[in-house]
Amino acid sequence: MNNLKLQNKALQTTGPLCKEKGYISFVDLFIKLGYLELQDYEKWRRGQIPYLEKVINLNLKKISYLMKAVKANCEKGNLRASQTVYKSWGKGSKKTLRFSKSGTRNIEELYSTHFLMTKEKKQNPTIETTKQGEKFIDEAKQLAL
């Protein structure tokens, strides 16, 4: 799948995801798109997988492209970026989980960013998320031209 098709697929998923959860996270997006299996995500959360990229069924270049495109569109859609700390599940000490093999700070921060609807959008989420989703799709179509 080329980058534009991947971007369109992702942007068509972000509107409904934001409507459903009130936010967009990359983990949820990869699961919804079918690039991350729920059982692999749960194993990672239990500390059985060293870093999440290992089980995302997409190459690193496409992961990076997809995340940057979604981030840019979330910013254009006035969603608020919020850092979320992912800790391991289960008994024992809770360890901070890694997303990438390298553990580079900016990559880890991007993976752990959730994009939240603002208060105005929460008051009427159906209309706002629909408009956001249409805006994302329109922008992706314009890039194709």
C-alpha positions in Angstrom: 0.0 0.0 0.0 1.4 3.4 -1.0 1.7 6.2 1.5 -1.3 8.2 0.2 -3.6 5.1 0.4 -2.3 4.4 3.9 -2.9 8.0 4.9 -6.4 8.0 3.5 -7.2 4.8 5.3 -5.9 6.2 8.6 -7.7 9.5 8.3 -11.0 7.8 7.5 -10.5 5.9 10.8 -9.6 8.8 13.1 -13.0 10.6 13.0 -15.0 7.5 14.1 -12.2 6.6 16.6 -12.4 10.2 18.1 -16.2 10.0 18.3 -16.1 6.6 20.0 -13.4 7.3 22.6 -13.2 11.1 22.8 -9.5 10.9 21.7 -7.2 9.4 19.2 -4.2 7.3 20.2 -1.7 5.7 17.9 -2.1 2.3 19.6 -5.9 2.4 19.1 -5.4 3.5 15.5 -3.0 0.7 14.7 -5.4 -1.8 16.2 -8.4 -0.4 14.3 -6.4 -0.4 11.0 -5.4 -4.1 11.6 -1.7 -3.5 11.9 -1.6 -4.4 15.6 -3.4 -7.5 17.0 -5.2 -7.0 20.3 -3.5 -10.0 21.8 0.0 -8.6 20.9 -0.9 -5.3 22.5 -2.0 -7.1 25.7 1.2 -9.1 25.7 3.2 -5.8 25.4 1.2 -4.3 28.2 2.0 -7.3 30.4 5.7 -6.8 29.6 6.0 -10.0 27.5 7.1 -8.0 24.4 10.1 -5.7 24.7 8.8 -2.9 22.5 5.5 -2.3 20.5 7.1 -1.7 17.1 8.1 -5.4 17.1 4.5 -6.5 16.7 3.1 -3.7 14.5 2.7 -5.3 11.0 3.9 -2.2 9.1 7.5 -1.2 8.3 9.1 1.6 10.3 9.1 4.1 7.4 5.3 3.7 6.9 4.7 3.8 10.7 6.6 7.1 10.9 4.8 8.6 7.8 1.4 7.6 9.2 2.0 9.0 12.6 3.3 12.3 11.3 0.3 12.6 8.9 -2.2 11.9 11.7 -0.4 14.2 14.1 -0.5 17.1 11.5 -4.2 16.5 10.9 -5.1 16.4 14.6 -3.3 19.7 15.1 -5.2 21.2 12.1 -8.4 19.9 13.7 -7.6 21.6 16.9 -7.3 18.5 19.0 -5.3 18.9 22.2 -2.1 16.8 22.4 -1.7 15.0 25.8 1.2 12.8 26.8 0.1 9.5 28.3 2.4 7.2 30.3 2.0 3.5 29.4 2.8 1.3 32.4 2.9 -2.5 32.4 -0.1 -4.4 33.6 -0.1 -7.3 36.1 1.4 -8.1 39.4 4.7 -6.6 40.6 6.3 -3.3 39.9 4.8 -1.2 37.1 7.4 -0.5 34.4 7.2 2.2 31.8 6.7 0.5 28.5 8.8 1.1 25.3 7.2 1.7 22.0 10.4 1.7 19.8 13.5 -0.5 19.5 15.7 2.6 19.8 13.8 4.2 22.7 14.5 7.6 21.3 12.7 10.2 23.3 10.9 12.0 20.5 9.7 8.7 19.0 8.5 7.5 22.4 6.7 10.8 23.0 4.9 10.7 19.7 3.7 7.1 20.2 2.4 8.0 23.7 0.6 11.2 22.6 -3.2 11.1 22.7 -5.1 13.8 20.8 -8.2 14.9 22.8 -11.3 16.7 21.8 -11.5 20.1 23.3 -14.4 21.1 25.5 -16.3 22.8 22.7 -16.1 19.6 20.7 -17.3 17.4 23.6 -20.5 19.4 23.8 -21.5 18.3 20.3 -19.1 15.5 19.4 -21.2 14.0 16.5 -21.1 17.2 14.5 -17.6 18.1 15.3 -16.0 14.7 14.7 -17.9 14.4 11.4 -16.6 17.7 10.3 -13.1 16.8 11.4 -13.2 13.5 9.6 -14.5 15.1 6.4 -11.7 17.8 6.8 -9.1 15.1 7.1 -10.4 13.2 4.1 -10.6 16.4 2.0 -7.1 17.3 2.9 -5.9 13.8 2.0 -7.7 14.0 -1.4 -6.1 17.4 -2.1 -2.7 15.9 -1.5 -3.5 13.2 -4.1 -4.2 15.9 -6.8 
